[in-house]
Amino acid sequence: MTPRSVLRYETWTLQPDREPDAEPVLYAMQCAVDGETSPASKDFAEPQDWVLRHCGQNPDDAR
Ligand SMILES: [Zn+2]
């Protein structure tokens, strides 16, 4: 048996939050496949965590 791991990635876009009442700089991720967006956060780690969860829950998005 040959263990084989296949990693598939979606296409992610970094976009500024342009809402009038937004914090000065927020990071957010949007899935290019289904249009879902992460929560916006000043901490980049938060949307990044969302990406990892989203990829885990939607492995078919990367097709
Ligand atoms: Zn997706």
N, CA, C, O and the ligand as a Tripos MOL2 file, in Angstrom:
@<TRIPOS>MOLECULE
protein
  253   251    64     0     0
PROTEIN
NO_CHARGES

@<TRIPOS>ATOM
      1 N           0.8480   -1.2000    0.0000 N.3       1 MET1
      2 CA          0.0000    0.0000    0.0000 C.3       1 MET1
      3 C           0.8760    1.2410    0.0000 C.2       1 MET1
      4 O           1.7970    1.3650    0.8080 O.2       1 MET1
      5 N           0.5880    2.1380   -0.8950 N.am      2 THR2
      6 CA          1.3620    3.3740   -0.9800 C.3       2 THR2
      7 C           0.5140    4.5500   -0.5120 C.2       2 THR2
      8 O          -0.4170    4.9710   -1.1980 O.2       2 THR2
      9 N           0.8460    5.0720    0.6550 N.am      3 PRO3
     10 CA          0.0880    6.2560    1.1250 C.3       3 PRO3
     11 C           0.3020    7.4290    0.1810 C.2       3 PRO3
     12 O           1.4220    7.6920   -0.2550 O.2       3 PRO3
     13 N          -0.7660    8.1210   -0.1250 N.am      4 ARG4
     14 CA         -0.6600    9.2440   -1.0510 C.3       4 ARG4
     15 C          -1.5960   10.3440   -0.5770 C.2       4 ARG4
     16 O          -2.7930   10.1150   -0.4060 O.2       4 ARG4
     17 N          -1.0700   11.4950   -0.3710 N.am      5 SER5
     18 CA         -1.9530   12.5900    0.0380 C.3       5 SER5
     19 C          -2.1240   13.5590   -1.1190 C.2       5 SER5
     20 O          -1.1650   13.9570   -1.7800 O.2       5 SER5
     21 N          -3.3580   13.9170   -1.3340 N.am      6 VAL6
     22 CA         -3.6700   14.8450   -2.4220 C.3       6 VAL6
     23 C          -4.1990   16.1310   -1.8150 C.2       6 VAL6
     24 O          -5.2090   16.1270   -1.1120 O.2       6 VAL6
     25 N          -3.5310   17.2010   -2.0800 N.am      7 LEU7
     26 CA         -3.9900   18.4980   -1.5770 C.3       7 LEU7
     27 C          -4.5220   19.3150   -2.7490 C.2       7 LEU7
     28 O          -3.8660   19.4730   -3.7790 O.2       7 LEU7
     29 N          -5.7080   19.8160   -2.5580 N.am      8 ARG8
     30 CA         -6.2800   20.6720   -3.5980 C.3       8 ARG8
     31 C          -6.5990   22.0230   -3.0020 C.2       8 ARG8
     32 O          -7.0930   22.1110   -1.8780 O.2       8 ARG8
     33 N          -6.3250   23.0520   -3.7330 N.am      9 TYR9
     34 CA         -6.5380   24.3960   -3.2250 C.3       9 TYR9
     35 C          -7.5260   25.1540   -4.0860 C.2       9 TYR9
     36 O          -7.5510   25.0260   -5.3100 O.2       9 TYR9
     37 N          -8.3230   25.9320   -3.4200 N.am     10 GLU10
     38 CA         -9.1980   26.8260   -4.1410 C.3      10 GLU10
     39 C          -8.4160   28.0890   -4.4810 C.2      10 GLU10
     40 O          -7.2990   28.2860   -4.0030 O.2      10 GLU10
     41 N          -8.9970   28.9170   -5.2870 N.am     11 THR11
     42 CA         -8.3640   30.1940   -5.6090 C.3      11 THR11
     43 C          -8.8990   31.2410   -4.6450 C.2      11 THR11
     44 O         -10.1040   31.4820   -4.5730 O.2      11 THR11
     45 N          -8.0000   31.8490   -3.9180 N.am     12 TRP12
     46 CA         -8.4210   32.7960   -2.8910 C.3      12 TRP12
     47 C          -8.0450   34.2140   -3.2710 C.2      12 TRP12
     48 O          -7.0050   34.4590   -3.8840 O.2      12 TRP12
     49 N          -8.8890   35.1190   -2.9050 N.am     13 THR13
     50 CA         -8.6590   36.5160   -3.2260 C.3      13 THR13
     51 C          -8.5990   37.3290   -1.9380 C.2      13 THR13
     52 O          -9.4630   37.2060   -1.0700 O.2      13 THR13
     53 N          -7.5770   38.1530   -1.8290 N.am     14 LEU14
     54 CA         -7.5260   39.0880   -0.7060 C.3      14 LEU14
     55 C          -8.2270   40.3660   -1.1360 C.2      14 LEU14
     56 O          -7.9500   40.9170   -2.2010 O.2      14 LEU14
     57 N          -9.1290   40.8210   -0.2970 N.am     15 GLN15
     58 CA         -9.8430   42.0290   -0.6760 C.3      15 GLN15
     59 C          -9.9950   42.9450    0.5240 C.2      15 GLN15
     60 O         -10.2320   42.4910    1.6440 O.2      15 GLN15
     61 N          -9.8540   44.2490    0.2750 N.am     16 PRO16
     62 CA        -10.0640   45.2040    1.3660 C.3      16 PRO16
     63 C         -11.5480   45.3300    1.6940 C.2      16 PRO16
     64 O         -12.4010   45.1910    0.8170 O.2      16 PRO16
     65 N         -11.8450   45.5920    2.9560 N.am     17 ASP17
     66 CA        -13.2180   45.8340    3.3720 C.3      17 ASP17
     67 C         -13.5020   47.3120    3.1660 C.2      17 ASP17
     68 O         -12.8990   48.1630    3.8200 O.2      17 ASP17
     69 N         -14.4230   47.6210    2.2530 N.am     18 ARG18
     70 CA        -14.6480   49.0280    1.9080 C.3      18 ARG18
     71 C         -15.9110   49.5940    2.5420 C.2      18 ARG18
     72 O         -16.3700   50.6630    2.1360 O.2      18 ARG18
     73 N         -16.4840   48.9100    3.5220 N.am     19 GLU19
     74 CA        -17.6500   49.4630    4.2050 C.3      19 GLU19
     75 C         -17.2540   50.7750    4.9030 C.2      19 GLU19
     76 O         -16.1380   50.9050    5.4070 O.2      19 GLU19
     77 N         -18.1830   51.7430    4.9270 N.am     20 PRO20
     78 CA        -17.8680   53.0520    5.5190 C.3      20 PRO20
     79 C         -17.4680   52.9590    6.9840 C.2      20 PRO20
     80 O         -16.6270   53.7250    7.4540 O.2      20 PRO20
     81 N         -18.0720   52.0170    7.7050 N.am     21 ASP21
     82 CA        -17.7890   51.9350    9.1340 C.3      21 ASP21
     83 C         -16.7830   50.8320    9.4600 C.2      21 ASP21
     84 O         -16.6650   50.4060   10.6090 O.2      21 ASP21
     85 N         -16.0660   50.3810    8.4450 N.am     22 ALA22
     86 CA        -15.1190   49.2850    8.6610 C.3      22 ALA22
     87 C         -13.8890   49.7550    9.4270 C.2      22 ALA22
     88 O         -13.5410   50.9360    9.4260 O.2      22 ALA22
     89 N         -13.2590   48.8130   10.0660 N.am     23 GLU23
     90 CA        -11.9620   49.0940   10.6680 C.3      23 GLU23
     91 C         -10.9920   49.4740    9.5450 C.2      23 GLU23
     92 O         -11.2010   49.0860    8.3960 O.2      23 GLU23
     93 N          -9.9490   50.2180    9.8600 N.am     24 PRO24
     94 CA         -9.0320   50.7170    8.8120 C.3      24 PRO24
     95 C          -8.5410   49.6260    7.8520 C.2      24 PRO24
     96 O          -8.6120   49.8060    6.6360 O.2      24 PRO24
     97 N          -8.0650   48.5470    8.3560 N.am     25 VAL25
     98 CA         -7.5950   47.4650    7.4950 C.3      25 VAL25
     99 C          -8.1200   46.1470    8.0230 C.2      25 VAL25
    100 O          -7.8740   45.7750    9.1710 O.2      25 VAL25
    101 N          -8.8450   45.4480    7.1730 N.am     26 LEU26
    102 CA         -9.3680   44.1370    7.5670 C.3      26 LEU26
    103 C          -8.9960   43.1140    6.5060 C.2      26 LEU26
    104 O          -8.9840   43.4020    5.3100 O.2      26 LEU26
    105 N          -8.7020   41.9460    6.9650 N.am     27 TYR27
    106 CA         -8.4340   40.8550    6.0390 C.3      27 TYR27
    107 C          -9.6900   40.0040    5.9150 C.2      27 TYR27
    108 O         -10.3610   39.7070    6.9040 O.2      27 TYR27
    109 N          -9.9950   39.6200    4.6770 N.am     28 ALA28
    110 CA        -11.1010   38.6990    4.4600 C.3      28 ALA28
    111 C         -10.7700   37.8210    3.2670 C.2      28 ALA28
    112 O         -10.0570   38.2370    2.3540 O.2      28 ALA28
    113 N         -11.2850   36.6240    3.2830 N.am     29 MET29
    114 CA        -11.0760   35.7060    2.1740 C.3      29 MET29
    115 C         -12.4150   35.4090    1.5150 C.2      29 MET29
    116 O         -13.4500   35.3460    2.1780 O.2      29 MET29
    117 N         -12.3760   35.2300    0.2090 N.am     30 GLN30
    118 CA        -13.5830   34.8020   -0.4940 C.3      30 GLN30
    119 C         -13.2440   33.6090   -1.3690 C.2      30 GLN30
    120 O         -12.2240   33.5940   -2.0580 O.2      30 GLN30
    121 N         -14.1120   32.6150   -1.3290 N.am     31 CYS31
    122 CA        -13.9330   31.4320   -2.1570 C.3      31 CYS31
    123 C         -14.3400   31.7710   -3.5910 C.2      31 CYS31
    124 O         -15.4560   32.2300   -3.8330 O.2      31 CYS31
    125 N         -13.4280   31.5420   -4.5400 N.am     32 ALA32
    126 CA        -13.7190   31.8740   -5.9370 C.3      32 ALA32
    127 C         -14.7090   30.9020   -6.5540 C.2      32 ALA32
    128 O         -15.2620   31.1770   -7.6190 O.2      32 ALA32
    129 N         -14.9400   29.7830   -5.9090 N.am     33 VAL33
    130 CA        -15.8100   28.7560   -6.4810 C.3      33 VAL33
    131 C         -17.2620   28.9980   -6.1050 C.2      33 VAL33
    132 O         -18.1250   29.0550   -6.9810 O.2      33 VAL33
    133 N         -17.5440   29.1420   -4.8150 N.am     34 ASP34
    134 CA        -18.9380   29.2820   -4.3980 C.3      34 ASP34
    135 C         -19.2540   30.6590   -3.8280 C.2      34 ASP34
    136 O         -20.3870   30.9110   -3.4170 O.2      34 ASP34
    137 N         -18.2690   31.5550   -3.7990 N.am     35 GLY35
    138 CA        -18.5190   32.9290   -3.3970 C.3      35 GLY35
    139 C         -18.6550   33.1520   -1.9020 C.2      35 GLY35
    140 O         -18.9380   34.2680   -1.4660 O.2      35 GLY35
    141 N         -18.4570   32.1080   -1.1140 N.am     36 GLU36
    142 CA        -18.5470   32.2820    0.3320 C.3      36 GLU36
    143 C         -17.4070   33.1590    0.8280 C.2      36 GLU36
    144 O         -16.2930   33.1100    0.3060 O.2      36 GLU36
    145 N         -17.7070   33.9640    1.8490 N.am     37 THR37
    146 CA        -16.6610   34.8380    2.3740 C.3      37 THR37
    147 C         -16.3840   34.5330    3.8310 C.2      37 THR37
    148 O         -17.2580   34.0780    4.5690 O.2      37 THR37
    149 N         -15.1690   34.7880    4.2220 N.am     38 SER38
    150 CA        -14.7730   34.5950    5.6070 C.3      38 SER38
    151 C         -15.2190   35.8000    6.4230 C.2      38 SER38
    152 O         -15.5600   36.8360    5.8530 O.2      38 SER38
    153 N         -15.2200   35.6840    7.7370 N.am     39 PRO39
    154 CA        -15.3840   36.8770    8.5560 C.3      39 PRO39
    155 C         -14.1840   37.7880    8.3460 C.2      39 PRO39
    156 O         -13.0660   37.3110    8.1560 O.2      39 PRO39
    157 N         -14.4090   39.0910    8.3790 N.am     40 ALA40
    158 CA        -13.3070   40.0380    8.2390 C.3      40 ALA40
    159 C         -12.6450   40.2460    9.5870 C.2      40 ALA40
    160 O         -13.3100   40.3130   10.6210 O.2      40 ALA40
    161 N         -11.3400   40.3470    9.5610 N.am     41 SER41
    162 CA        -10.6200   40.5120   10.8170 C.3      41 SER41
    163 C          -9.3470   41.3110   10.5980 C.2      41 SER41
    164 O          -8.7410   41.2600    9.5280 O.2      41 SER41
    165 N          -8.9490   42.0550   11.6350 N.am     42 LYS42
    166 CA         -7.6610   42.7440   11.5660 C.3      42 LYS42
    167 C          -6.5180   41.7490   11.6780 C.2      42 LYS42
    168 O          -5.3840   42.0350   11.2920 O.2      42 LYS42
    169 N          -6.8380   40.5740   12.2130 N.am     43 ASP43
    170 CA         -5.8230   39.5310   12.3740 C.3      43 ASP43
    171 C          -5.9040   38.5850   11.1760 C.2      43 ASP43
    172 O          -6.9230   37.9280   10.9620 O.2      43 ASP43
    173 N          -4.8380   38.5220   10.4110 N.am     44 PHE44
    174 CA         -4.8410   37.6990    9.1960 C.3      44 PHE44
    175 C          -5.0940   36.2270    9.4990 C.2      44 PHE44
    176 O          -5.6080   35.4940    8.6540 O.2      44 PHE44
    177 N          -4.7340   35.7990   10.6990 N.am     45 ALA45
    178 CA         -4.8690   34.3810   11.0420 C.3      45 ALA45
    179 C          -6.3320   33.9460   11.0470 C.2      45 ALA45
    180 O          -6.6300   32.7750   10.8110 O.2      45 ALA45
    181 N          -7.2330   34.8670   11.3100 N.am     46 GLU46
    182 CA         -8.6460   34.4850   11.4340 C.3      46 GLU46
    183 C          -9.2570   34.0650   10.0960 C.2      46 GLU46
    184 O          -9.8090   32.9690   10.0030 O.2      46 GLU46
    185 N          -9.1730   34.9100    9.0460 N.am     47 PRO47
    186 CA         -9.6600   34.4330    7.7420 C.3      47 PRO47
    187 C          -8.8510   33.2530    7.2140 C.2      47 PRO47
    188 O          -9.3760   32.4140    6.4820 O.2      47 PRO47
    189 N          -7.5990   33.1890    7.5790 N.am     48 GLN48
    190 CA         -6.7920   32.0510    7.1400 C.3      48 GLN48
    191 C          -7.3260   30.7450    7.7460 C.2      48 GLN48
    192 O          -7.3880   29.7140    7.0750 O.2      48 GLN48
    193 N          -7.7040   30.8100    9.0080 N.am     49 ASP49
    194 CA         -8.3200   29.6370    9.6370 C.3      49 ASP49
    195 C          -9.6120   29.2630    8.9250 C.2      49 ASP49
    196 O          -9.9160   28.0830    8.7460 O.2      49 ASP49
    197 N         -10.3670   30.2790    8.5210 N.am     50 TRP50
    198 CA        -11.6220   30.0290    7.8060 C.3      50 TRP50
    199 C         -11.3460   29.2870    6.5070 C.2      50 TRP50
    200 O         -12.0670   28.3570    6.1440 O.2      50 TRP50
    201 N         -10.2920   29.7080    5.8080 N.am     51 VAL51
    202 CA         -9.9230   29.0520    4.5470 C.3      51 VAL51
    203 C          -9.6810   27.5670    4.7810 C.2      51 VAL51
    204 O         -10.1760   26.7210    4.0350 O.2      51 VAL51
    205 N          -8.9280   27.2640    5.8070 N.am     52 LEU52
    206 CA         -8.5940   25.8640    6.0640 C.3      52 LEU52
    207 C          -9.8490   25.0730    6.4060 C.2      52 LEU52
    208 O         -10.0230   23.9450    5.9450 O.2      52 LEU52
    209 N         -10.7290   25.6680    7.2190 N.am     53 ARG53
    210 CA        -11.9830   24.9810    7.5470 C.3      53 ARG53
    211 C         -12.8440   24.8200    6.2970 C.2      53 ARG53
    212 O         -13.4090   23.7530    6.0600 O.2      53 ARG53
    213 N         -12.9410   25.8930    5.4910 N.am     54 HIS54
    214 CA        -13.7810   25.8640    4.3010 C.3      54 HIS54
    215 C         -13.2910   24.7950    3.3210 C.2      54 HIS54
    216 O         -14.0890   24.0460    2.7560 O.2      54 HIS54
    217 N         -11.9870   24.7350    3.1300 N.am     55 CYS55
    218 CA        -11.4340   23.7160    2.2250 C.3      55 CYS55
    219 C         -11.7430   22.3280    2.7520 C.2      55 CYS55
    220 O         -12.0390   21.4200    1.9750 O.2      55 CYS55
    221 N         -11.6770   22.1540    4.0570 N.am     56 GLY56
    222 CA        -11.9450   20.8520    4.6360 C.3      56 GLY56
    223 C         -13.4080   20.4520    4.4670 C.2      56 GLY56
    224 O         -13.7260   19.2760    4.2880 O.2      56 GLY56
    225 N         -14.3040   21.4600    4.5250 N.am     57 GLN57
    226 CA        -15.7290   21.1640    4.4410 C.3      57 GLN57
    227 C         -16.2240   21.0990    3.0020 C.2      57 GLN57
    228 O         -17.2660   20.5080    2.7220 O.2      57 GLN57
    229 N         -15.4620   21.7170    2.0820 N.am     58 ASN58
    230 CA        -15.8960   21.7680    0.6850 C.3      58 ASN58
    231 C         -14.7930   21.2750   -0.2530 C.2      58 ASN58
    232 O         -14.3170   22.0290   -1.1010 O.2      58 ASN58
    233 N         -14.3970   20.0390   -0.1060 N.am     59 PRO59
    234 CA        -13.2780   19.5490   -0.9430 C.3      59 PRO59
    235 C         -13.6200   19.5590   -2.4210 C.2      59 PRO59
    236 O         -12.7170   19.5910   -3.2580 O.2      59 PRO59
    237 N         -14.9070   19.5320   -2.7640 N.am     60 ASP60
    238 CA        -15.2760   19.5040   -4.1710 C.3      60 ASP60
    239 C         -15.1420   20.8640   -4.8570 C.2      60 ASP60
    240 O         -15.1450   20.9440   -6.0860 O.2      60 ASP60
    241 N         -15.0240   21.9380   -4.0600 N.am     61 ASP61
    242 CA        -14.9150   23.2700   -4.6460 C.3      61 ASP61
    243 C         -13.7250   23.3870   -5.5920 C.2      61 ASP61
    244 O         -13.7680   24.1460   -6.5600 O.2      61 ASP61
    245 N         -12.6670   22.6350   -5.3120 N.am     62 ALA62
    246 CA        -11.4280   22.8270   -6.0630 C.3      62 ALA62
    247 C         -11.4640   22.1440   -7.4280 C.2      62 ALA62
    248 O         -10.4940   22.2290   -8.1810 O.2      62 ALA62
    249 N         -12.5450   21.4800   -7.7540 N.am     63 ARG63
    250 CA        -12.5910   20.7900   -9.0400 C.3      63 ARG63
    251 C         -12.7570   21.7750  -10.1940 C.2      63 ARG63
    252 O         -12.8150   21.3640  -11.3530 O.2      63 ARG63
    253 ZN        -15.8140   27.1990   -1.4710 Zn       64 ZN64
@<TRIPOS>BOND
     1     1     2 1
     2     2     3 1
     3     3     4 2
     4     3     5 am
     5     5     6 1
     6     6     7 1
     7     7     8 2
     8     7     9 am
     9     9    10 1
    10    10    11 1
    11    11    12 2
    12    11    13 am
    13    13    14 1
    14    14    15 1
    15    15    16 2
    16    15    17 am
    17    17    18 1
    18    18    19 1
    19    19    20 2
    20    19    21 am
    21    21    22 1
    22    22    23 1
    23    23    24 2
    24    23    25 am
    25    25    26 1
    26    26    27 1
    27    27    28 2
    28    27    29 am
    29    29    30 1
    30    30    31 1
    31    31    32 2
    32    31    33 am
    33    33    34 1
    34    34    35 1
    35    35    36 2
    36    35    37 am
    37    37    38 1
    38    38    39 1
    39    39    40 2
    40    39    41 am
    41    41    42 1
    42    42    43 1
    43    43    44 2
    44    43    45 am
    45    45    46 1
    46    46    47 1
    47    47    48 2
    48    47    49 am
    49    49    50 1
    50    50    51 1
    51    51    52 2
    52    51    53 am
    53    53    54 1
    54    54    55 1
    55    55    56 2
    56    55    57 am
    57    57    58 1
    58    58    59 1
    59    59    60 2
    60    59    61 am
    61    61    62 1
    62    62    63 1
    63    63    64 2
    64    63    65 am
    65    65    66 1
    66    66    67 1
    67    67    68 2
    68    67    69 am
    69    69    70 1
    70    70    71 1
    71    71    72 2
    72    71    73 am
    73    73    74 1
    74    74    75 1
    75    75    76 2
    76    75    77 am
    77    77    78 1
    78    78    79 1
    79    79    80 2
    80    79    81 am
    81    81    82 1
    82    82    83 1
    83    83    84 2
    84    83    85 am
    85    85    86 1
    86    86    87 1
    87    87    88 2
    88    87    89 am
    89    89    90 1
    90    90    91 1
    91    91    92 2
    92    91    93 am
    93    93    94 1
    94    94    95 1
    95    95    96 2
    96    95    97 am
    97    97    98 1
    98    98    99 1
    99    99   100 2
   100    99   101 am
   101   101   102 1
   102   102   103 1
   103   103   104 2
   104   103   105 am
   105   105   106 1
   106   106   107 1
   107   107   108 2
   108   107   109 am
   109   109   110 1
   110   110   111 1
   111   111   112 2
   112   111   113 am
   113   113   114 1
   114   114   115 1
   115   115   116 2
   116   115   117 am
   117   117   118 1
   118   118   119 1
   119   119   120 2
   120   119   121 am
   121   121   122 1
   122   122   123 1
   123   123   124 2
   124   123   125 am
   125   125   126 1
   126   126   127 1
   127   127   128 2
   128   127   129 am
   129   129   130 1
   130   130   131 1
   131   131   132 2
   132   131   133 am
   133   133   134 1
   134   134   135 1
   135   135   136 2
   136   135   137 am
   137   137   138 1
   138   138   139 1
   139   139   140 2
   140   139   141 am
   141   141   142 1
   142   142   143 1
   143   143   144 2
   144   143   145 am
   145   145   146 1
   146   146   147 1
   147   147   148 2
   148   147   149 am
   149   149   150 1
   150   150   151 1
   151   151   152 2
   152   151   153 am
   153   153   154 1
   154   154   155 1
   155   155   156 2
   156   155   157 am
   157   157   158 1
   158   158   159 1
   159   159   160 2
   160   159   161 am
   161   161   162 1
   162   162   163 1
   163   163   164 2
   164   163   165 am
   165   165   166 1
   166   166   167 1
   167   167   168 2
   168   167   169 am
   169   169   170 1
   170   170   171 1
   171   171   172 2
   172   171   173 am
   173   173   174 1
   174   174   175 1
   175   175   176 2
   176   175   177 am
   177   177   178 1
   178   178   179 1
   179   179   180 2
   180   179   181 am
   181   181   182 1
   182   182   183 1
   183   183   184 2
   184   183   185 am
   185   185   186 1
   186   186   187 1
   187   187   188 2
   188   187   189 am
   189   189   190 1
   190   190   191 1
   191   191   192 2
   192   191   193 am
   193   193   194 1
   194   194   195 1
   195   195   196 2
   196   195   197 am
   197   197   198 1
   198   198   199 1
   199   199   200 2
   200   199   201 am
   201   201   202 1
   202   202   203 1
   203   203   204 2
   204   203   205 am
   205   205   206 1
   206   206   207 1
   207   207   208 2
   208   207   209 am
   209   209   210 1
   210   210   211 1
   211   211   212 2
   212   211   213 am
   213   213   214 1
   214   214   215 1
   215   215   216 2
   216   215   217 am
   217   217   218 1
   218   218   219 1
   219   219   220 2
   220   219   221 am
   221   221   222 1
   222   222   223 1
   223   223   224 2
   224   223   225 am
   225   225   226 1
   226   226   227 1
   227   227   228 2
   228   227   229 am
   229   229   230 1
   230   230   231 1
   231   231   232 2
   232   231   233 am
   233   233   234 1
   234   234   235 1
   235   235   236 2
   236   235   237 am
   237   237   238 1
   238   238   239 1
   239   239   240 2
   240   239   241 am
   241   241   242 1
   242   242   243 1
   243   243   244 2
   244   243   245 am
   245   245   246 1
   246   246   247 1
   247   247   248 2
   248   247   249 am
   249   249   250 1
   250   250   251 1
   251   251   252 2
@<TRIPOS>SUBSTRUCTURE
     1 MET1         2 RESIDUE 1 A MET
     2 THR2         6 RESIDUE 1 A THR
     3 PRO3        10 RESIDUE 1 A PRO
     4 ARG4        14 RESIDUE 1 A ARG
     5 SER5        18 RESIDUE 1 A SER
     6 VAL6        22 RESIDUE 1 A VAL
     7 LEU7        26 RESIDUE 1 A LEU
     8 ARG8        30 RESIDUE 1 A ARG
     9 TYR9        34 RESIDUE 1 A TYR
    10 GLU10       38 RESIDUE 1 A GLU
    11 THR11       42 RESIDUE 1 A THR
    12 TRP12       46 RESIDUE 1 A TRP
    13 THR13       50 RESIDUE 1 A THR
    14 LEU14       54 RESIDUE 1 A LEU
    15 GLN15       58 RESIDUE 1 A GLN
    16 PRO16       62 RESIDUE 1 A PRO
    17 ASP17       66 RESIDUE 1 A ASP
    18 ARG18       70 RESIDUE 1 A ARG
    19 GLU19       74 RESIDUE 1 A GLU
    20 PRO20       78 RESIDUE 1 A PRO
    21 ASP21       82 RESIDUE 1 A ASP
    22 ALA22       86 RESIDUE 1 A ALA
    23 GLU23       90 RESIDUE 1 A GLU
    24 PRO24       94 RESIDUE 1 A PRO
    25 VAL25       98 RESIDUE 1 A VAL
    26 LEU26      102 RESIDUE 1 A LEU
    27 TYR27      106 RESIDUE 1 A TYR
    28 ALA28      110 RESIDUE 1 A ALA
    29 MET29      114 RESIDUE 1 A MET
    30 GLN30      118 RESIDUE 1 A GLN
    31 CYS31      122 RESIDUE 1 A CYS
    32 ALA32      126 RESIDUE 1 A ALA
    33 VAL33      130 RESIDUE 1 A VAL
    34 ASP34      134 RESIDUE 1 A ASP
    35 GLY35      138 RESIDUE 1 A GLY
    36 GLU36      142 RESIDUE 1 A GLU
    37 THR37      146 RESIDUE 1 A THR
    38 SER38      150 RESIDUE 1 A SER
    39 PRO39      154 RESIDUE 1 A PRO
    40 ALA40      158 RESIDUE 1 A ALA
    41 SER41      162 RESIDUE 1 A SER
    42 LYS42      166 RESIDUE 1 A LYS
    43 ASP43      170 RESIDUE 1 A ASP
    44 PHE44      174 RESIDUE 1 A PHE
    45 ALA45      178 RESIDUE 1 A ALA
    46 GLU46      182 RESIDUE 1 A GLU
    47 PRO47      186 RESIDUE 1 A PRO
    48 GLN48      190 RESIDUE 1 A GLN
    49 ASP49      194 RESIDUE 1 A ASP
    50 TRP50      198 RESIDUE 1 A TRP
    51 VAL51      202 RESIDUE 1 A VAL
    52 LEU52      206 RESIDUE 1 A LEU
    53 ARG53      210 RESIDUE 1 A ARG
    54 HIS54      214 RESIDUE 1 A HIS
    55 CYS55      218 RESIDUE 1 A CYS
    56 GLY56      222 RESIDUE 1 A GLY
    57 GLN57      226 RESIDUE 1 A GLN
    58 ASN58      230 RESIDUE 1 A ASN
    59 PRO59      234 RESIDUE 1 A PRO
    60 ASP60      238 RESIDUE 1 A ASP
    61 ASP61      242 RESIDUE 1 A ASP
    62 ALA62      246 RESIDUE 1 A ALA
    63 ARG63      250 RESIDUE 1 A ARG
    64 ZN64       253 GROUP 0 **** ****
